[in-house]
Amino acid sequence: MPETQVLGSLLRGAPDEAIADEVFDRIVRLVHRNLGVPSACFVVLADGLQYLPGAVGMPAAIQQERATRLAEPATALVVAERSAFVIDDTDNDPRFSRRFVAQELAARAVAGYPVEDGRGTVVGALWAIDTTPRRWTDDELATLGDLAASCSGELRLRAERERARRAEQVAFRAHQRAQFLLGLSEQFAGVTTLEEVEETIAQVVGTGMGARWCSLALVDADRRHLRYVTVGHQEPGFPDAMRSTRLDAPRPDTAVVAERRTLFYRDQQEMSEAYPAMAGVGLMSAGARSFLPVMTDDDVIGVVICVWEETREHDAGTAALETTLSRYVAMALERVALLEARRRVATTLQESLLSEAPDVAHLDIATTYAPAARTDQVGGDWYDAVVRDERTAVLTIGDVTGHDVNAAAQMGQLRSMLRALAWSHDESPAAMLSRLDRANATLGPNALATAVVVRLDHDEHPQGDTGPDGTPERGYTLTWSDAGHPHPLVLRRDGTVERLDARTDMLLGIDPDTERHDHVTRLLPGDTLLLYTDGLVERRGVMVADRVCDLVQALADTHGEATAALPRALVRRLVGRSQRDDVAVLAARARVPAPSGPPGEDGPATAERKVAEDLSDLGPARRWVDDVLESCDVDAEQRRTAMLLASEVLTNALEHGAGPIVATVEVDDRRLRVGVRDGCTRPPVLRAPQPQDLSGRGVQFLEKLASRWGVQQHQVGDVVGRHAAVGAGKTVWFEIDRTARPLTGTVPVVRRSSPATSSVPLVERVLPWTRDEARRRRT
C-alpha cells in the first residue's frame, strides 16, 4: 500500500502542499515546553518530500507550507537506521554538520526518535532542536520517546480508521451492487415488448453504470445485417445511414458480433483510432463507449451500446455490471420473442376465424380487429356479415368472456352457429339470438357471451319523404336485438350521432329461455351503422359512460370520411397505445344511389351534386361518386379509377376555380362519365412536375387513365344542371369505357398483418429454431 494511503488523512492536497495537523501540532508543542527547545517538528518522508504535519519554531516559510524537498534529509537517517539519533553538538558529527537542519535551521543539538505506521514501518521522526550545544538528559529523551510513540499510535489509529472506512465503502458498494442486481432482475422480469426492453436498458445503464445514452441493435435472422431498433435513448447525432449495416463492415458493433466479446473505449478518439470508419460521423459525445454482446445459445443476437459523456476507464465494477446486463437483456429478448411467437399464433388463429366482409349491394362495409398489443392472449371478440339475398343482410358482433385460447375456440363455435342461423333462418334478430342461446346450452360450448344481431332489409320501392326536396327514397329497415352488448350507434348523414340504446336483454349463456326483443329504426342513404366490442370504450379508471361519449364525438368527427378508414381511425383515437383488450369494429354505410335509378332501356343513370366551396367537402364528394357508380353496378376497379380522377378534378376546381361547383355522373351500358363544373373559364394545364413537387399531376392522371377527357366552356346565359348558376364557366369531364381496365387488374384487399417489431420479426432474430427455419426458407 502506498505511504500516502497508509498515513490516512495526514497528507492532503497537491504533492507540494501539506497542511498543519492539530494532533501533531499539539505533540510538538509538548516537546517544545517539556524539553525547553526553541523548535520541534514531526517529519514524515513520503513521495520524495518532507512533510511537517506538526511543527513549532520553524522558519516562517516552512511553518506555513509544511512541505519541503531536500536532497539529504536528516529524517532519512532515522528511517534507514530505525533507531533514535541524539546529537549533543552537530559540529562534532559530520553526518549533520552539512545538512539542512544545521545550516539552515542553525541547529547545534538535535534529538530524533523514529515514528512507525500501522504496519510497523518507520515513516518519519519526531525532532527536538536546540540552537546551542546541550547534553540531553535521560528524562528528556524518555519524554521525547514517549511522545514519538504517541505519534506512532496516532498513525496506527488513523490507519485502522482508514482501513475501516475503506472496508465500509467496499461493503457499501457491494450492498449497492447487490441491490442493483436485485433491481435489475425485477426490472427485466416484467418486460414483454421490445420497446420495454429498450426502456429498461436505458434505466439500468443510467442509474447503475452512469451512462448517458444507450442503443440496442439486433442481428437479422440471415446473420448478414445488424439493425438498430432503438428509438428514444440513442445518442443524438447518430446517422440514420448507420442504423443498418452488414456484419462484415469495419465497425465496433459488428466486431462484437464476430468476436463475441465486450469492446470498451475510454473516449471517441480511441474508438476512432481502432475503427477509422467511426471518425467524424457526427456523434454528440466524445466520452467513453462500451459495446456489449447479447448472446443466446452461443449466438450473438444483438449488441448493447453504452455511451458516457466523459472519458473514463473500464474498471472491474463496470465490467461486472456489463456482463450481468448482457445476460438479462438476452433473457428478456428470448422472453419477448416467445411472447411474439405465441401472439402471432394466437392472432393468426383468431383472424382465421374472422372472414372478410362480403360485398353487399348498396352497402359499404368495413371491419377491423385489433388484438391487445401487450399480451399473447386472444379474446372472444368477433364480427360477421351474412348476405341472405339481394335485399337482406345480417350483421353480427359479439364477445365471449375470457382472454385465452378457450375463449377464442368458444367464439369460433358461437360465430359459426350464428352464421348458419342467419343464412338458413329467415327470422328476426331476437329469434336468432334465442336459437343461438338454446344451441349454446344444448350442443355447447356453454359460453358466456354478449352479442348484437342487426338485420338490414332494403326497401323494394322508394318510400317516405326523407329524400331531397321531400322526395321518397330507398333506405333500409334496421332491426336489431341486443344480448348484453354495447349499444350500436348510427352516424346520420347530417353529421349527428344516434345511440340505439333500447333495452338490453340478458347476455348469452345464462338462461336460454329468456325473452328477447327486437327494435326497429331506419337506415337512410348516407347513414352509417357502427357495431363495436367493449374494448373500444373501456379504460381503467374511466367511467364507461364517459368513454361512450368520447366515442360519439369521435364518430361525429369522422363525418364525410371514407367508410373503409372509419374502424381503424376510431381504434387509433380511442385506444392508441393504451390498449389492454381486443377490439372488433364493424361499420356499414348505406350508399347514396343515383336518383334516376340504374341505367336501362329508359336511358342512362344520372346524378348531380352541388359541392361546397371548401376542401372539407372533397371526401364526401368522392364518396358520393363511388356510391352512384356502385348503384349502377360499376365494378370495383373502375370505381377506384373514377374516384381517383374525380378527386383530381374536384381538387382543381376547389383550389383554382370559382363557385358554384357542381359534380355530375352519367352511366350507361357503354361508358361512365364524370364532370365537374365551376365558374372559372381557365382550363387545366398539362404539367411536368418534379419528383419533389406535391401537385401538378392531375392532368397526367387524366391522360393516362381516362378513355377520354376534355373541357367544355360555358357562356353567359348557359344553364348546366339544376344546381348551376347562369354565367360563364367550364366543365372538366372524363369518360371510362365499361370494358376498359385502366389499372392492372382488380386491386386485392390485403389483410392487415400482425404488428412486428421491425422488418424481420423478433422471433426470427432471437429464437434458434425460428432462425434455422428462416435460413432454410431463404436458401
N, C-alpha and C positions, 0 to 999 in steps of 0.2 A: 504494500500500500504506500503511495507517495507520502513524503513527510508532511506536506501541506494538508493532506487529508487526516493524517494521524493527529496533527495538532488541533483538529477540530475548528472551532471558531476563533482560534488565536490569531491567525493570519487572514486578513480580508483585503479586498481591493486589488488594485493593479500590482504587477510584480514588483515595481519600485516603490510601493506605498505600503505603509502599515499604520495602525492606529494604536493609541495607548489603551492598555487593558487595566481596568480598575483593580482587579485582584492582584496582578503582578506589580502594579504601581504601589499598592499597599505593602507588599512584601519587601520591595526595595527601600521603602521609607523606613520600615523596621530595621533593615540593615544600616541605613543612614543614622538612625537615632541610637540603636543599641551598640554599634561599633564605633560611633563617633567619626565616621569617614565623611569627607565632603561630597563624594559621589558614589553611587551604586547603580548597578543595572543587571537586568536579566536579559541575556543574549541567546537567541536561537539561530542556528545555521540552517537555512533552507533555500533550495533553488539558487545557490551561489551567492546569496545575500545574507547580511547580518540584520536580523530583526530585533528590536528592543521593545517588547511589549510592556516592560517595566523599566523605568529609568528616573533617576533623580540626580541633579547636579551636573548633568552632562552639558556640553556646548549647546547653544540655542538651536542651531540647525538640526543637530541630532535629536535634541529633546523634542523638537516639533515633528520632524519627519519620521523618526523611529525606524529608519531603514538606511543602510549604507552598504556599499560594495567595497571590500578590502581585499588586497592580494593575499596577505598573510594574516588573517585574524587570529588574535590570541586565543579565542574560544576554540579554534581548531585543535590547539594543543590539548585542551581538556577533553574534547570529544575523542581525539585519537588515543589518548592515554587512559581514558575512562577513570581518571583519578583527579584529585584536587591539586591545584597549583598555588603554593603560598610563597611569595617573594617579599623579603623584607626591604630590599633595595634593588630596583631594576637595573641600576648602573653596574651592579656586580653580576648580573645574569645576562649573558649575550643573547639568550632566547627572547628577551623582552626589550632590551635596550634600543633596538631599531624598529620596533613595532609601533603601530598607531597609538596604542594605549600609553606608551611612554613619550613619544614625540609630540603627538597632537593633544593628548589629554594631560601631559606633564605628570604622569603617574610615577611615583618613586617606590610605593609599596602597593602590592595587589594581592588579593586572595580570591580564588575562583573555585567553586565546587560544582561538580557535574550535576546536570538535571536530566532525568530519564523520562521517556514517554511511556505509554501504556504497555508497550511490548518489551520494556527494559532496555531500549536503545538510547544511548546518550545523544541528545539532540541540541544541548546548549549548556550554559553555565551561569551561575549566579555570582556576580563580581562585587567585591568591596575594594574601592580605590582611594588611596591617600596620596596627597601631593608631597609628602615628606617621608623619609625612611622611618619605619617603625617595626618593632617586634610584635608579632601577633601573639596574643595570649591564647592559652588553651580554651578559656571560656569564650573568647571572641570567635575562635574557629568552630567551637561546638555550636555556638549560636548561628553562625553562617551555614554550617552543615545542616542544622535543623530547618532553617529557612529554605535551603536548597531542596531538602526533602519535601517541604510543603509545596514548592513549585512542581516537583515530580508528582506529588499526589494530586495536585490540581490538574496537571496534564492527563494523568490516568483517569481521573474523574470525567474530564471533558471527552477523552477518547471513548470511555464507556457510554457517555451520553450520546456521542455521535454514532456509535455502533447501534445503540438502542433506537436512535432516530431513524437510521437507515433501515434497520430491521422492521421498524414500524412502517416506513414508506414501502418497503418490499411487500410486507403483509397487506398494506392498504391497496397497493397496485394489484396484488394477487386477488384480493377480495373484489376490487373493481372489475378485473378481468373475468372472474367467476360470475359476477353479477351481469356483466356484459354478455358473456356467453349464454347465460340463462335467458337473458332478454332476447338474445339473438335467436335462440330456439323458439321462444314464444312468438317473436315477430314473424318468423317464417312459417310457423305452424298453421296459420290461418290463410296463407296465400293461395288463391285459386285462379288468378289470371296473370298473364304476362305483365300487364300494367302494374299489378300489385307487387310482383317480383321486383320490377324496376324501382318502385317507390320504397320498398323495404331496403333494397341495396343502398339507396340514397341516404336513408336514415342511419343505417349501420355505419357506412364509411364516414358520415359526418360526425356522429356522436362518438364512435369507438375509435376511429382512426384519424379524425381531424381533416379528412379530405374535403375539398370544396365542391368538386364535381365528380360525377361518375357516369359511365356508359356501359351498356350491355350489348354485345354483338353475338350472334348465333351463326353457327356453321350450317350451311344448307345441307339437305339430305344427300345431295350428289357429291358432297365433300369437295366441291370446287370453289365455292364462294363463301365469303364471310360478310354478313349483313348486319348493320347496326339497327336495333329495334328501339333504342332509347329515344324518347321524345322530350321529356320535361327536365331532365337533370344533366344533360350533356354539356360539356364545356362550350361556351359561346365562341363562335368563330370557326367551329369545326366544319370544313367544307362539305356540302351535300354530295359533291362528286366522290368523296372518300367514304361515304356511308356504305358502299358496297364494293368489294374488291375480290380479286382472285386470291386463292390461298398461296399461290406462288409469288405474289407481289413482295418486294423487299420492304416489309413494314414490321414493326414490333408486334402488332396484334396478330398478324399471320404467323410470325415466328413462334409465338407462344403455342399456336395450334400444332406446328410442326415439331417443336422441341419438347412440348409437354412440361414446361417449367415456367416459373414466375420470372418476369423480367422487371427490374426496377432501375430507374434512372433518377439521380439526385436533382437534375434540372433538365430543362428542354435542350440546352446545349449538349449535354452528354448524350441524350437520345438522338439528336441530330447528327452527332459525330458517328454514332453506331449505325444510323439509318439516314443517310442524306436525303432520301425522298421525303422525310418528315420535316425538313427545314423549310421555313417560310411558307407554311400552309395557313397562316392567319389565325393561329391559336391565341387565346387571350392570356393564358398563364405561362410564365417561364419557370414555374416551380417543378417539384418532383412529380414523377409519373410511375404508376405501377400497373402491370399487365398480368392478370391472374387467369390461369386456365381453369375452365369448368369441365370436369371430367365425369363421365358415367360409362361403366363397362369398358374401361381402358381407352375410351374415345374422348377427345376434346370436342365438346359440343358447343362451347361458347367461350367468350373472353369477357372478363370484367375489368374495366379500365378506371383507375382512380387517379385524380389529378389534385395536387395541392397547390396553394397559391405561393408558397415559399419553398426555398431549397431545403432539403432535409436528407439525412442519411437513412439507410434501410436498417433499422435496429431489429433486434430479435423479437421484441414485443409486437412490432408491426408485422413481421413475417409470420408469427404465430396466428395473429388475427386474420391475416390474408388467407392462410391455409384453411382456417375454420370457415371463413366466409365463403370460400370456393366450394367447400363441401355442402354447406347449407344451400347455396344457390343451385348446385347440381340437384340436390334432393327436391328443392322447390320446383325446379323446371320439370323434373320427372313427374311430380305430382300434378302440375298444371297440364302436362302433356297427356297424362292418364285421364284427367278430367275432360280434356278436349276430346280425346278419343271416345269416352263414354257419352259426352254431349253430342258428338257427331252421330254416333249410333242411335242415340235416343231421338235426336231431331230428325234423322232420316226415317226412323220408324214412324214418328208422328206425322211427318209431312207425307209419307206414303199413304197415310190414312185420310189425307185431305186432298180431294180431287180438285182439278182446275175448274173454275167457274164456267158453266156451259154458255154457249151463245144462245141468247134468248131474244126473239124478235121483239123490238120496241123497248127492250130493257138494256141498260148499260150497267153491268155488274162488275164489281171489283172486290177483291178479298186480300187479306194479309194474315199471316200467322207469325207472331214474334215470340220465339222461345225466350224464357228467362236467361239472360246472358251470364248470370253469376252462379249458375247451378248446372249440374249434369243431369238433373231430374227432368222428366217430361210431365206434362199435365194432361188433363182430360178435356181440354178445350177443342171444340170442333165447329165447323160451319159446313153448309151444304146447300146446293141449289138443284132442284129436280124440275125438269120440264115435262108436264103431263101432256100438253098438246099445244097448238099454236096460240092458244088464248089463255092458258093457265100455267103458272109456275109456282112452285112451293119452295120457300126459303127457310132454312133452319139454322139455329145456332144454339150451342149448349156447352155445359161444363160439368164434368164428373169430378166429384170431390177427391182430393188427393193429388200428390205430385210424385208419382212413381210409375214404373212400367205397368203395374197392375191397373192404375187409373187409365193409362193410355189404352190398354187392352179392353177395359170395360167401355171406354169411349168408342173404340172401334166397333164393338158389338152393338151398342145403342145406336150409333150413327147408321150402321148398316141396316138394322131393323127399321129405323125411322125412314131411311131412304127407300126401302122396299115398300113400306106402308104408303109413303107419299106417291109412289109410282103406281101402285096396284089398287089403292082405295080412293075413290072419288068422294072424299069426306072433308068435313071441316077440320081446322087445326085442333080444336078441342077433342074431337073424336079420335084423331090420330094420336094425340098425346095420351088419351085414355087407353087405346090399344097398346101403345108402347109401354105404358106403366104396367099393364097386366102381363105383357110378354116378358118384361124385365123381372117381374116377380115369379112367373111360372117357369119360363125357359132359362132364366138367368140373364145377365150376371148378377142380379140383385144389387145394382149400383145405385148410389145416391147421387142425383144429378139435377141440375137446373136446365131449362130449355125454353126456347121460344120458337113457335112454328107460325109462319106467315104464308098465307095463300093470296096470290095476286091473280085476279080474273080480269082480263082485258075486255073493255066494253065492245060489244059487237057493232053498235052504232053510236054515233055522237049523241051526247045527251047533256042536259043541264044548260046553264048559261054562264059557264066559267071561262069560256074561250075569249079571244079578242073581240072587243065590242059586244060582249054578252052573247056570243055565239056558242052553240053546243060543241063539245069536243070529246074525243075518245080518251078516257083515262082508265084507271084500274080501281076495282073494288078490293080494298085491302082488309082481309080478315085475319086476325091473329089471336093466339092463345098463349098465355104466359105461365110456365110452371116454375115459379120462384126465381126467375131470371131478371137481370136488369132490364128496365123498360126500354123498348125501341124508341128511336127519335126519328122525326121527319123534318128534313130541311126543305121548307116550301120554296117555290120558285121566286117568291118576292124577298127571300133572304131571312124570313123568320123561321124559328125552330119550334116545333110542336112536340111535346112529350106524350107518348102513347101510354099514359100512366093509369090505365084502367086497373081494376082489382086484379092482383096477382094470385094465382091458385097455388096449391101445395106443390112442392117440388117432387120429382120422381123418386120412387124407391121407398116411400113411407106408407101410403095407403092406396093401393091400386084401384080401389072402388070410389075414391073421392070424386066429387062432381067437378067438372072443368067447364070453363065458359069461353065463348067466342066474343070477340069485339070487332067492330067494323068501322072503317073510315074510308076516305077516298085518297088515292094517289094520282095526282093530275100530272099532265106532261110538264117536265121540268122539275118535279118534286123528287127528292132523294130520301130513301129509307135507309136508316143506319141500325145495324144489329151489332152487338159487341159483347165481350165477356167482361167479368168483373175486374180483371187485371188492368183494364184501361182506366178505371175510376177509383181503384182502391190504393191508398198510400198510408203507410203507418203514421199515426199522429194527426191525420186529417179526416174530418167528417166526410162520409160518402156523399152526403147531400151537397157539400161544398164542391167536391170533385165533379159531381154531375153538372153543377152549374158551370164549372170550368169547361166541361165537355160541350155543353150547349153553346157557350161563347165561341169555343174553338171551331165547332161545326158551322156556326153562323159566319165566322171569318173566312171559311172556305167557299162561300157562295160565289159561283161563277168559275171555280176551278174544275179541272178535268176529274171525272169520277175515278179514273184509274189511279190518280195520285192521292185521293182522299184518305183511304185507310192508313197508309204509311205516314201521311202528314199528321194525322191525329195521334198515332203512336209516338212519333218523334216529339210532338209538342207536349203531350200529357205524361209520357213515361220517360223518354230520354234515357239517361244513364242510370237512373234510379230504379230500373225495372227489377222487380222481385217475383213476378208471377208471369205465366204465359198469357199472351193476349191474342185473341182472334177477333177480327173485324170484317164485316160484310156490308158493303154499300150497294144499293140498287137504285138507279135513277130512271124514271120514266122518260123516255125520249120524246122530243117535240117533233111530231110528224109534219109532212108537207100538208098545208091546209087543203090543197086541191085533191089530196089522195095520191096513190101511186100512179105512175104512167099507165095508160091503157089506150083503148080504141078512141076514147074521147079526146085524147091529146096528151101532151107531156105533163108531168108533175111540175108545179111551180110554187115557189115560196119567196117571200120578201120580208126583210127585217131592217128596221132603222137602227143604226149603230150610234151609240152615244159618242160624242166627240172627245173621247178620252181613252187612253191606252188601257184603262181598267176594264173596258168593255171588249178588249181583244179576245180574251179567253172565252167568255160566254158566246161571242160571235162565232169563233171557230167551232165551239161545241154545237152550236145551232146548225152550222153547215153539216157537221157529221151526223146529227140527228136526222136532218131532212134526207140526206143521202141514204142512211140506213133504212129509213121508212120506204125508200124506193128500191130496196134490195140491191144496192151497190155493194160489191164485196169489200172486205176489209182493206186490201191492198190499195184499191183505187180511192177509198175514203181517206187513207193516210196521205196519199199523194195530194188529193184535193184539199185536205186540211193544211198541208204544208204550203201549197201555193196560195190558198185563201189567206193564210196568216201573213204571207209576204205582201199580198195586195192590200189587205186591211191595214197592216202596219204602215205602208207607204201613204195610204190615204189619211190615216190618223196623224202621222208625223209631218207630212208635206202638203197635204191637201187642205180643203176648206169644207165646212158643213153646207148643207146636210149630207151625211154619209149613209148610203143605203146598200145593203147586200142582197143579191138575188140569186136564186138557184133554180135551174131548169134541168129536168132529167127526162129522157125518153129512152126507147129501146136501143138507140144508136150511140148516144153520147150524153155526157153530163156537162153542164155549163154553169160557171160561177162568175158573177160580175159584181164589181164594187163601184158605185157612182159617188163622186164628190163634187164640190163646187169649184174646183180648180181646173183650168184648161191645160196646164203644163203637163206634158206626157212624161212617163218614166223613161229613164236613160239607161242604156246598157253600159255597165262599167266593168273595169278590170281591177278589182280591189287586190291589195297586197295581202299576204297571209296574215299579217298582224291586224288588218282592218276588221272592225266588228260589224260592218254593214256594207251595203252596196252589192249584195249577191241575189237580190230578189228577181231581177230580170233574167239573170243567168239561170235560176231555177225554172222560170217560165220557158226559157229557150230549150232547156234540157228535158223537162218532164211533161210539159203540156203537149197535147196533139196539135193545138192551135192556140194562139193568143193574139190579142190586139187591143187597140184603144179606140173607142167611139166618142167623138166630140159632140157636144150638145150646144145648140144655140139658144139665145134668149127666147123664151116662149115655149121651148120644148118641155114636155112633161113626161118623165120616165118613172112609171110605177106610182102607186098610190101615196108613197111617203115622200116623193121627190118634189122639191120646190121648183117653181118656174124660174129658170135662169140658166146662164152658161155653166158648163162643167164638162166632165168626161166620165166615161165608164171604162175601167180596165177589166177585161174579161179573159177567161181561158176556157178551153174545152178539152175533155179527155174522152177518147173513144171507149165505148164499153168493152171492146175487145183488146184494148191496149193494156200492156203491163209495164208501166214506166219504171217500176222498181225491178229488182232481180228475183222476183218470186215473192210469195207471201212471207212476211216477216214473222218468224216464230216468236211465241211468247216464252221467255226464259224464266224458269222458276228461280227465285232468289236463293242463293246458296247460303249455307250456314256461315256465321261470322268466322273469319280466320284471323290469326294474329298478323300475318303478312303474306307475301306472295307464296311462300312454302309453308304449309301448316306446321305448327309447333310439334305436333305429334310425329311428323316425319323427320324432324330435326333431332329429337331427343331420344325417343324410344327405339331400341336397337332393332326390334322386329319390323317396325314400320320403315326404318331406314333401309333395311335389307330389301323390303318389298319395293320401296321407291327406286332403289338402284336396279332391281330386277325389271321393273316396268320401263325404266329409261333405257335399258340395254336391250 
